[in-house]
Amino acid sequence: QVQLVESGGGLVQPGGSLRLSCAASGSIISIAVMGWYRQAPGKQRELVATSTDGSNTNYAGSVKGRFAISRDNAKNTVYLQMNSLKPEDTAVYYCNAVIWQGGLFRNYWGSGTQVTVSS
């Protein structure tokens, strides 16, 4: 079993910054992909950013240039630095990891952390 624990959400004013963290623990051989998704009220969950083990990154167009994803592979941790935040970035942010556990890859989700951008 694997646990993903997120931290760093909160309330911030427009134009401000937040840094999210997500640490994976448990039965992990390696992590193929770690990333962040978000879900705003009344909307579907959407991709924010992902990072492969090879350090390739992918961003949603709406956050490109403002958000930066990074990984600390030694700590099985992924970060999301969010700058120039806008009210439309308000959502619950979920950490995601695709983990090799020997024999197969499995997809795991964190419980989510609330990010609210408001004056």
C-alpha positions in Angstrom: 0.0 0.0 0.0 1.1 3.6 -0.7 0.2 6.8 0.9 0.4 10.3 -0.6 0.4 13.1 1.9 -0.1 16.7 0.6 0.6 19.9 2.3 1.0 23.6 1.6 -2.5 24.7 0.5 -4.3 27.7 1.9 -5.7 31.2 1.3 -3.7 33.6 -0.8 -4.4 37.0 -2.5 -4.4 37.3 -6.3 -0.8 37.6 -7.5 0.5 35.7 -4.5 2.4 32.4 -4.3 2.1 29.0 -2.7 4.1 25.9 -2.7 2.5 22.5 -2.5 4.3 19.4 -1.4 3.4 15.7 -1.7 5.3 12.9 -0.1 4.8 9.3 -1.1 5.5 6.4 1.3 4.9 2.7 1.6 5.5 -0.1 -0.8 7.5 1.7 -3.5 10.1 0.3 -5.9 10.1 3.3 -8.1 7.8 6.2 -9.2 7.3 6.6 -12.9 5.2 9.8 -12.8 4.3 12.3 -10.1 1.9 15.2 -10.7 -0.8 17.5 -9.6 -4.4 17.7 -10.7 -7.1 20.1 -9.5 -10.9 20.2 -9.2 -12.9 23.4 -8.9 -16.5 23.3 -7.6 -18.8 22.1 -10.3 -16.0 21.2 -12.7 -14.1 18.0 -13.6 -10.7 17.2 -12.3 -8.0 18.5 -14.6 -4.3 18.1 -15.1 -2.1 20.8 -13.7 1.4 19.5 -14.1 3.3 16.2 -14.3 6.9 15.1 -14.0 8.4 11.8 -15.1 11.3 10.0 -13.5 13.4 11.3 -16.4 12.6 14.8 -15.4 10.3 15.5 -18.3 7.5 17.9 -17.4 4.1 18.7 -18.8 1.9 21.6 -17.9 -1.7 22.7 -18.5 -1.8 25.7 -20.8 -3.5 27.8 -18.1 -0.6 27.5 -15.7 2.4 27.4 -18.0 4.9 30.1 -17.1 3.3 30.6 -13.6 3.6 27.1 -12.0 6.7 24.9 -11.7 6.8 21.3 -10.8 9.8 19.6 -9.3 10.7 16.3 -7.7 13.1 15.0 -5.1 13.4 11.4 -6.0 15.4 10.5 -2.9 12.5 11.6 -0.8 9.7 10.4 -3.1 8.4 13.9 -3.0 6.9 16.2 -5.6 6.5 20.0 -5.3 4.3 22.5 -7.1 5.5 26.1 -6.9 2.6 28.4 -7.8 3.2 32.0 -8.6 1.1 34.8 -9.9 -2.0 33.1 -8.6 -5.4 34.0 -10.0 -8.9 33.5 -8.6 -9.5 30.9 -11.3 -6.7 28.8 -9.7 -9.0 28.2 -6.7 -9.6 24.4 -6.4 -8.8 21.3 -4.5 -5.3 20.2 -5.6 -4.7 16.5 -5.7 -1.3 14.7 -5.8 -1.0 11.8 -8.2 1.7 9.1 -8.5 2.2 6.2 -10.9 4.2 3.7 -8.9 6.1 0.5 -9.8 5.5 -2.1 -7.2 7.0 -5.1 -8.9 4.9 -6.7 -11.6 2.7 -3.8 -12.4 2.3 0.0 -12.2 -0.4 1.3 -9.9 -2.0 4.8 -9.8 -2.4 6.5 -6.4 -4.1 9.7 -5.3 -3.7 12.0 -2.3 -6.7 13.3 -0.4 -6.3 16.8 -1.7 -5.4 20.2 -0.4 -7.5 23.3 -0.8 -6.1 26.4 -2.6 -8.2 29.5 -2.4 -7.1 32.7 -4.3 -9.2 35.6 -3.1 -8.8 39.2 -2.0 
